[in-house]
Amino acid sequence: MVGLHLFALGVAPFFRQMTGKYVLPLVLVLLTGAFLVAVRPAAEACDNRSLATYLVQNTRDNDVVIFTSLTRMPVDYYLGQSGSRRLLETSFPNEIDQHPGYEGRARDSSRRTELEAEARELMTRIRAMRTGNPELRVFFLHGLHPEIDEFLEKELNKEFTLLSDQQVHCTEGSPYLKTISVYR
């Protein structure tokens, strides 16, 4: 959209000599419409609002949602507007919550032992919740850093069953999210 006017100004003289004066505006409107139809659905597939809607529609009270990227705050904004369920939301690593909008040292390879311990601690909390709620499900939102996700994924696979038919893959449109995995 930003370059549309420059395109129109640059191409207009060529179209003006070849066709009538109303053809160029019509071509530009059609190209813009086609662009919006093609790009809009891909951008909305895993945006923050759609993700919040997904969580409202697919979670139950006291389910766990684990964020491994910077998308927690914007999703919370939309969850708050929807009068959502009571969910245990947490970020992994928890450093993300201490510095909203900044991943900090999360990707530092020297933190491997610390991240493994944090993943085990989180699983202990979830296990305790599960004793009071045997139907508890964990919604694990994989970020763009598989080297971070692997610590928690390893622990989740030990304790829970992956419901692969409920996985959502975000191929395009999300700057922070790749996959939503559901565990029971």
C-alpha positions in Angstrom: 0.0 0.0 0.0 2.8 2.4 0.7 4.3 2.1 -2.8 1.0 2.1 -4.6 1.0 5.8 -5.4 4.5 5.6 -6.7 3.6 2.6 -8.9 0.6 4.5 -10.2 2.7 7.6 -11.0 5.4 5.6 -12.6 3.2 3.4 -14.7 0.4 5.8 -15.5 2.2 7.5 -18.5 2.6 4.1 -20.2 -1.0 3.0 -19.7 -2.3 6.4 -20.7 -0.9 6.2 -24.2 -2.0 2.6 -24.7 -5.5 2.8 -23.3 -8.3 5.2 -22.2 -8.1 7.4 -19.1 -10.3 5.1 -17.0 -8.4 1.8 -17.5 -5.5 2.6 -15.1 -7.6 3.4 -12.1 -9.7 0.2 -12.7 -6.5 -1.9 -13.1 -5.1 -0.4 -9.8 -8.3 -1.1 -7.9 -8.4 -4.7 -9.2 -4.7 -5.3 -8.3 -5.2 -3.8 -4.8 -8.2 -6.0 -4.2 -6.5 -9.1 -5.4 -3.5 -8.3 -3.2 -5.7 -7.8 -0.1 -7.6 -11.1 -0.8 -4.4 -13.0 -1.2 -2.5 -11.6 1.8 -5.1 -11.0 4.5 -6.0 -14.6 5.4 -2.3 -15.6 5.7 -1.6 -12.7 8.0 -4.6 -13.5 10.3 -3.9 -17.2 10.7 -1.9 -16.8 13.9 -2.1 -13.2 14.9 -2.7 -12.3 18.5 -6.4 -11.7 18.3 -7.0 -15.0 16.5 -4.8 -16.8 19.0 -6.9 -15.3 21.9 -10.0 -16.5 20.1 -8.5 -19.9 19.7 -7.7 -20.1 23.4 -11.2 -19.0 24.4 -12.8 -21.6 22.1 -10.5 -24.5 23.0 -9.5 -24.2 26.6 -11.4 -25.0 29.8 -11.0 -23.3 33.2 -7.7 -24.1 34.8 -6.0 -25.3 31.7 -2.3 -24.3 31.3 -1.0 -22.0 28.5 2.7 -21.8 28.1 4.2 -19.0 26.0 7.8 -19.3 24.8 7.9 -16.0 22.9 7.0 -12.4 23.3 3.3 -12.8 22.3 1.9 -13.2 25.8 1.1 -9.5 26.6 -0.8 -8.9 23.3 -2.7 -12.1 23.7 -3.6 -11.2 27.3 -5.0 -8.0 26.0 -7.5 -9.8 23.7 -8.2 -12.4 26.3 -9.2 -9.6 28.8 -11.6 -8.2 26.2 -13.3 -11.5 25.8 -14.1 -12.2 29.4 -12.0 -15.3 29.1 -11.6 -18.4 31.2 -9.4 -18.7 34.2 -6.2 -20.1 32.8 -2.7 -20.6 34.3 -0.6 -18.6 31.9 3.2 -18.7 32.2 6.1 -17.9 30.0 9.2 -20.1 29.5 11.7 -19.0 30.3 10.1 -16.8 32.9 12.7 -14.1 32.2 10.4 -13.0 29.3 7.8 -11.9 31.9 10.3 -9.8 33.8 11.3 -7.9 30.7 8.2 -7.6 28.5 9.1 -7.1 24.9 12.6 -8.3 25.4 13.9 -11.9 25.4 16.9 -11.1 27.4 19.5 -13.9 27.9 17.0 -16.6 27.0 19.0 -17.7 24.0 22.4 -17.8 25.7 23.8 -21.3 25.4 25.5 -21.1 28.8 22.1 -21.1 30.5 21.3 -24.7 29.5 21.4 -26.1 33.0 19.3 -23.1 34.3 16.7 -23.6 31.6 16.5 -27.4 32.3 15.9 -26.7 36.0 13.3 -24.1 35.2 11.5 -26.6 32.9 11.5 -29.2 35.6 10.2 -26.7 38.2 7.4 -25.7 35.8 6.4 -29.3 35.3 6.3 -29.8 39.1 3.8 -27.0 39.3 1.7 -28.4 36.4 1.8 -31.9 38.0 0.5 -30.5 41.3 -2.3 -28.8 39.4 -3.1 -32.0 37.6 -3.8 -33.9 40.8 -6.8 -31.7 41.5 -7.8 -31.6 37.8 -7.2 -34.9 35.9 -8.7 -33.4 32.7 -6.0 -30.6 32.7 -4.6 -29.8 29.3 -1.5 -27.9 28.5 -1.4 -25.5 25.5 2.2 -25.1 24.5 2.8 -22.2 22.1 6.1 -22.8 20.4 8.1 -19.7 19.7 10.6 -19.1 17.0 13.5 -20.5 19.0 13.4 -24.3 19.0 16.6 -24.4 21.1 14.5 -22.9 24.0 11.3 -25.0 23.3 13.2 -28.2 23.4 13.8 -28.0 27.2 10.1 -27.8 28.0 9.0 -30.1 25.2 11.2 -32.8 26.6 9.6 -32.5 30.0 6.0 -32.3 28.6 6.6 -35.5 26.6 7.6 -37.3 29.8 4.5 -36.4 31.7 1.7 -35.8 29.1 0.4 -37.2 25.8 0.6 -35.0 22.8 -2.8 -34.6 21.1 -1.4 -34.3 17.6 -4.9 -33.9 16.0 -5.3 -30.7 17.9 -2.0 -29.1 16.9 -2.2 -25.8 15.0 0.7 -24.9 12.7 1.3 -21.2 11.9 3.1 -21.3 8.6 2.8 -17.5 8.0 1.6 -14.4 9.6 3.0 -14.7 13.1 6.3 -13.0 14.1 6.4 -14.9 17.4 4.7 -18.3 17.0 5.2 -21.4 15.0 3.0 -24.1 16.5 0.4 -24.7 19.2 0.7 -28.1 20.8 -1.9 -29.5 23.1 -1.0 -32.1 25.7 -3.3 -34.1 28.0 
